[in-house]
Each structure stands twice: as structure tokens, then as C-alpha cells.
């Protein structure tokens, strides 16, 4: 019975969605971390409550500080900054395999990401109907080129793209929102697979530096 419970817990954790919700609107940018049903705001950070001011120091301490401040202050010699060590760099032939591992990881990671919700609302401003009509057509043409590229990169579950015109407004406005998630199970599989490859490359570099492999 215990192993069934453990299997159920592991299955639930593997299917737990992790992600980011980013939006931009009238209140500025908003970024939240998604952990299943939990939402945690990363930006903007909530304002901390101001702490109460500490009580004034005793009279003796205040007098001592006043007497100390009345003494002439000797000029302090400028502190010399320690020179930064020169970065000599490493072998290019050792660096390229690591880059390939990183690019493969990013490629697999991108394909495993899911855009649960993609919203974009562009509100064009202007008093000239002719200019607005031209800009309206250009905006939809740009969206028409953007959507196929996004669909090649990501799995988009739901999208909502709109372009509107506002003759009374003097400023073009935009509202954007994207919810990106990936399950914990997929993330662990990617981390294990590419982490193993990266570990092999690190060991190879270490052996070369110790002279244990032919360069």
C-alpha cells in the first residue's frame, strides 16, 4: 500500500506545472511564478512596512557623539583598488562541445514549453482615419507573420490577438500577457539527459588538463 501512495505522490509531482506569467498593461510590467495553483509575484515586489523608529539614545551617549564630532577629522588616504585579474580564457576546442550541449538543452526545453495563454491587444491612437487605417493593416500584417513563427517554436494552447482603433486617444497602448509552463517531470528528464552529457564533457576537459587524454 505504501508503494502505491509513493507512486501517486511521484506522479502528481511529475505532472505539477511550473512556469511564469508575464504581463504588461496600464499598471506596468507584472511577473509571477506559477507553481501548480500557487501564484507568487516576483515583480513588482510588495512594499515592506516601515519599521518603527528606535528610541533616542541616552543623553550621555548623545553628548559623547557630539564631542567626538567636534574633533578635527584627519583626511583619510584614498583606498587603492586591487587590480582585477586578467581573464586569459580557455581552450576554444573545449568550449564548443559545451555550447552544443547548452544549445541542445535550450532547443529541447523550448519544445517542451507550453504557452497556456497568449494575449496581445494593440490599441492604435490617432485622429486621422486614413493614417489609422494604414497602421491597422500594418499591425495585422505583423501579427500574421508573428503567429506562425511562435507556433513553430512553442505549443500554444490558447491565444487572443486583437488590434483596435481609438480616435479619442493620443497615445497608442498595448496589453500583453503570456503564461508559460512546463511540468516538473519534463524538466527533470531534460536536466538528467543534458546534465549527463555536460558531465561527460567536464570530465573530458579535466582529463585534458591533467594530461590524461590526447589533445
KABELLIN-V752435 format. One record per pair of residues at least 12 apart in sequence whose ideal C-beta (glycine too) atoms are under 6 Angstrom apart, sorted by the first residue. I is the first residue (numbers start at 0). J is the second residue. D is the distance in whole Angstrom. If there is no record, write none. Layout:
I&J&D / I&J&D
This chain:
12&183&6 / 13&183&6 / 13&184&3 / 14&182&6 / 15&35&5 / 15&183&5 / 16&180&4 / 16&182&6 / 17&181&6 / 17&183&6 / 18&33&4 / 18&179&5 / 18&180&3 / 19&179&5 / 20&33&6 / 20&178&5 / 21&177&6 / 22&176&4 / 23&175&5 / 24&174&5 / 30&42&4 / 93&204&5 / 96&200&5 / 97&200&6 / 100&193&6 / 100&196&5 / 100&197&5 / 104&193&4 / 107&189&6 / 108&189&6 / 109&152&6 / 111&181&5 / 111&185&5 / 112&153&6 / 112&179&6 / 112&181&5 / 113&154&5 / 113&180&5 / 114&153&5 / 114&155&5 / 114&179&6 / 115&156&5 / 115&178&4 / 115&180&6 / 116&157&5 / 116&178&4 / 117&155&6 / 117&158&4 / 117&177&5 / 118&159&5 / 118&176&4 / 119&160&5 / 119&175&5 / 120&161&5 / 120&174&4 / 121&138&6 / 121&162&5 / 121&173&5 / 122&163&5 / 122&165&5 / 122&172&5 / 123&164&5 / 123&171&5 / 124&165&5 / 124&168&4 / 124&169&6 / 124&170&5 / 124&171&5 / 126&166&6 / 131&164&5 / 138&162&5 / 139&162&6 / 142&160&5
